[in-house]
Amino acid sequence: MMFNFIKNLSIKWKILSSAFIIFFFTIFISDGIFLLTIYKTLYYRNSFKNERLAEVIASSLKYPLYTKKAEFIKNYLSDIIKHRKIEGKIEGLILYDAKGDYVISSGNYFSGNKFDSHDNNNADKRGSGLLLKHLNYNGKNLGTLAVKFNLKKELNGVKVRVFWVGIRFLVIAAGFIAIGLFMFYMITVFLTKPLSEIKKNIEEIKSGNYKINFRSKFNDEIGSVINAINSMAYAIEDYMKRIDSINKEKNELNCMAIMGEMSANIAHEIKNAIYIISSANNYIAHETKNKIVEEFAGIINNEVNRLNRMTIDFLSFSRQRSPELTPLDINKLINDSLSISKFELSNFNIKLIKDLGSNIPIINGDPELLKQVILNLIVNAIDATCAANSSAAVEFKNKVIKIRTMVKNGYLNIHIENNGQPIAKENMENIFKPFFTTKNAGSGLGLPMSLRIIKLHGGTIDVQSDKKRTVFNVIIPILRQSEQLS
């Protein structure tokens, strides 16, 4: 039960509990040893004082005994018992002659009329509070003085002094423990704060947010863990991106495989049907004089042409040829593509802004396929600006298309930007999927074909769109100098 309680405590409280236990045992054990030392010191200090006092009394009695001044000795011993400095300290004094016979006593202590010299060889009996002193003068043994000290009172005095010293130490120890625990609390808060941040960021990773970036202020184990979590988050994010890219490519390959199979089965039948319908429609339109029939014949002809174009696009996408790579100048290719779209740009009153870099290096590419990509993106930009101009929900002033080329991180970047109808957020992940389109007359194959062509060139297409602008960025590897020389 206690183990589970301790196990469920937070690190902060485990550290504080451990600190309290260490403080408690360290301080109180050391205080106990210190108080015992004080007790022993005071005890032996009193013993030493008693020894000196007994020696002084014995020295004062030697000459009166030698000169046999019995009255002086009696008064002296009585005065010692009553003296204010030693009152209550000595219980009694007994004087024995050289033969061990009782001579005189003073105080409450009396041990008999005979002194056994074998029990005393000028030694003390401190354990019982009795000190024995031989009285020798001019080489003559005059007798023995027995001094009985009030040992109980002495010990009580020592205990009282040790008790109050112990109280002071308890107060000081409690203060030190409180200060120590407060300091440990501040330290644990300081140390566990990164752990709380680690937990928070791990929760973010679990929820799918891998763009965490928190730095450690420490170069210790916690800092290493934080750096490892950062690296793990980056690795997971990169791994998820690669999985998404693989899934997209897999879906594209599945679509292409399905379209290839479909195209092999229906292309011939569609072309035959289109030819027959187109021929019959042209005959009817040529022979009839009815204006209504001529009008419907024109409609049929437009739809047949649209169906024919869609069939051609479908076959072109499903049977995309491999690019024939040659060194080419991308700026010249863009200018050639714009010359084809020049009339359409002017017809829709669209302002074209070109910012083609002057030092753009040569790239390796298929001119025909890349021109198809550029023309497709320009046509999409024209459609977006026209759609925005006709939409009352979009604030629109001037129709602008910007084309810019630059080199960034060893790749050629072609920006085709327009300020037309933005791409809805829910459509951003679908625009490169085959057959997905928001246009009434679109086939949904233009952008998938463009992306596939650029990928065959080792590049990719990025897109960004908001209320102000939509930018398609075509990224193509730059031809290395060694490849140019070859």
Secondary structure, 3 states (H helix, E strand, C coil): CHHHHHHCCCHHHHHHHHHHHHHHHHHHHHHHHHHHHHHHHHHHHHHHHHHHHHHHHHHHHHHHHHCCCHHHHHHHHHHHHHCCCCCCCEEEEEEECCCCEEEEEEECCCCCCECCHHHCCCCCEHHHCEEEEEEEECCEEEEEEEEEECHHHHHHHHHHHHHHHHHHHHHHHHHHHHHHHHHHHHHHHHHHHHHHHHHHHHHHHHCCCCCCCCCCCCCCHHHHHHHHHHHHHHHHHHHHHHHHHHHHHHHHHHHHHHHHHHHHHHHHHHHHHHHHHHHHHHHHHHHCCCHHHHHHHHHHHHHHHHHHHHHHHHHHHHCCCCCCCEEECHHHHHHHHHHHHHHHHHHCCCEEEEEECCCCCCEEECHHHHHHHHHHHHHHHHHHHHHHHCCCCCCCCCCEEEEEEEEECCEEEEEEEECCCCCCHHHCCCCCCCCCCCCCCCCCCHHHHHHHHHHHCCCEEEEEECCCCEEEEEEEEECCHHHHHC
